[in-house]
């Protein structure tokens, strides 16, 4: 059974159709890429999956507790709760909070105390806050951010801000992680480190990953399958070698030298 099933997804803004009858299926544990020219509709597609936009038509189903359930049109916070998290093309950290607090905030959707406990500072409140801090520190240790845990997010180097945004998304404990151009603005060394990080996420955390990226060396290296979007329509899908040699994809996006 698929983890994510998208069928004939369409989004129109007035007379402009940004995504048109786009379909996609992702199995558990896959690392899948979504590529296409600028303006092809990739980020709009992500925004539809994560509840930023409501679909004009079509279906988005996610496997939740053993069955496929429609999530199209749900609010972003509800989609996060059922197991889908994302990063953004433009970094959206809480820049005036520390690295630790950025991660702890993401974990709060899973706390096991209610509003009364938070007001009264009950034993349950302190137990849960200690648990969140411990889990956040474990994530920081795995992704080599421990030495920066008390740094404000805005003071981190660009590459570390990108990594923090990924770790913050992971802190929600998703089944499916969506990465929107995580290598944007990175130098070659940062991109190499990011490639290792994405592979670690999939392999060590058993996460399924959907990746938008313009860096074709990264996409071809780590993605098992690739979908290609052009003018809002899915024009191809397949393993990297198939995509690299697809004439329609070459004409639309890749060029002859890839």
N, C-alpha and C positions, 0 to 999 in steps of 0.2 A: 504493500500500500504506500502511496506517495505521502510525503510529509506536507508538501504544498502542491495544490492543483489550481491553476489559473485557466479559465476557459472564456474565450472571446471577450476579454476585458477591453472596455472602451471608455474613454474620457474625452468629453467635448467641452470647450470653453466658448460659449456663443457659437459662432460659425466655424471655429477652429477645432479640429479633432487632433488632440495631442497623442492619444493612444487609440489604436483601432483594431479590434478583434484579436488582441494579443493573447496567445495561449502558452502555458509553460507548466512543466511537471518536474518536481524535484524529489528525489528519494532521500530517505534518511541517510546521513553520513556523507552525502555528496558535497563537493566543492565546485560550484557552478559559476561561470562568468556570464555577464551581460555586457555586450559591447555595441558600439554604433557611433556614427558621427555626432558632433555637437548638434544639439537641437533635435536629436532623433526621438526623444521622449523617455530616456532611461530614468532620469530622476522623477519624472511624473509617474512612471510605472512603480518606482519605489514608494512614492507618496500615496499611491492607491493601495499598495500592499499594506502600508503601515497606518492607514487611517487619516492621513493628512488631507487627502481628497476622497470624496465619495464617488464611486464608479457611476458613469452614466448608464452603463449596462454591463452584463457579464458577471462572472462568478469568481470569487476567491475563496478557496477552501483550505483549511489547515487541519492537520491531524491533531485532535485534542482528546486525550484519554481514550485512545483506541478507535475513534471514529472521525470521519471527515466532517467538519462543521464550517458553515458559511461565516466569514469574518468581514466581507466587504461592507463598508459603511460604518463599522464599529469605530469608536473613538480611539485615538492612539494609545491612551493609557490602558484601555481594555485589551487592545491587541498585544501590548507588552505583557499584560497579565496572563494571557493564554499561550505565550511562548515565542513571540517574535520581537527582536530588538534590532536597532539600526544605529549606524553612524551617519554623519552628514558630510556632504562635499565641502562645505564651509564649517570649520570646527565650531561646535556649540557647547563648549565646556562652561561650567560655572567658574569664570575666570578669577573671581575674587575669593574663592574658597580653595582650601588646600587639596592636594592630591587625594589624601585620605577621605576628606569630606565629600569630594565628588563621587567617590566610589560608594561610600556609605549611603548617600542620598538615593542612589540607584537601587540599593538593597531594601529600602524601606517599604516597597510594595509587598514584601514577603514577611514583614514583622508579625509577630503573634500576640501583640497587645493592641488594645483599642484606645480611643481618645481619653476615656476616664483614667486609664493607667498612666498615660503620658502626662496628664494634669497632676495626678496625685503622686507621681514618681514611685509607683509600686515596685515590689520586688521583681515582678514580671517585666516591668519596663527596663530595669537595670540589667536583668539577665539577657534580655533580647538585645539591648544596646551593646553589651559585652560580646555577644555572639556575632553581631554584625561587624564590630571592629576586628575581631579575630579573623573572620572570613575575608574582610577587606585586606588585612595585612597578608593573608595567605596569597591572595591574588597579586598584590604588589610584589611579593617575593618571587612568585613564578615569573612575572614579567619585568623583573629588575627595576622596580620603581620604589622600593623600600627606602632607599637613601634620599628620595625626594618627597616622602610622605607628608612632610610639614611645609613644603613649598606651595606657594600660591600657583594655581594652574597657569595663570598668565605669564609667570616667570620661567616656565619650562621652555627648553628649546623646541622648535617646531615639530621635530620628529617625535619627541616624547609627548607632546600634546596629542598628536595623532594616536600614539599608543594608549594614552590615558583614555581617550574617547572610546577606543575599542574595549579596554578593560571595564570602563563604566557600563557599556552595553552588556558585556558578559556578566556583570554583577547582578543583572535582572534574572539570571538563570534561564536564558532562552533555549529553545530547541532549534530555532532558525535564526542565524545572525546575518543581517544585511549590511554590507560595507559599501558606502557610496564614495568611490574614488579615494581610497585610503592613501594612495601614493602621491596624490596631487601635491606639487610643490616640494617634493622630497629630492634630495641629492642621491646619487647611486648607492652610497653606503647606507643611507637611511632606508632606501627601497629594498636593499638586500636584507636588512634587519627585519623589515616589515614582512617580506616574503617568508622568512623563518617563523615569524610570529603567527601568521595566518595558518601555516602548516601545523604549528604546535596547537593552535586552537582546535583545528579539526581532529587531529590525531589524539591529543591528550585529553580533550574535554568532550569528545564524541559529539561535536556540534556539526550541524549542517550549515554551510555558508553559501550565500549568494553575493557575488562581487561585481560591482560596476567599476571598470578601470580602463583608462586610456593607455597605460603602459603595457604594450603587447608582449614584451618579454616576460613580464610578471604573469599575465593572463595565460600565456601559452605554457609557462613552466608549471603552474600549480593547479590550473583548472582541469577537471576531468571532462566536463562538457561545457559548451559555450552556446549561448543564444545571441542572435544578432538582430538589433532593432534599427529600422530605417524609416523615417517619416511616420513614426508611430506604429509601424507594422513589423511583426517578426518575419524576417526574410530567410532565416536559416537557423539550424541548430545541429549540433554534432560534436564529435571529439575534436580537439585542437587541429589535428592534421586535416580533417575534413573541412573545417572552417578556413584554414589557411589556403586551401586549394579550391574553394568555392568561388566560381567566377562572379556570381552576383555580389558576394561579399567583397571581393577585390574591387569591383567597380564602385560599390557604394562607400567603402571605408578603408580597407587595408592597403590598397595600392599594390603595384607589381613587385615591390622589393621585399615584402614581408616573408 
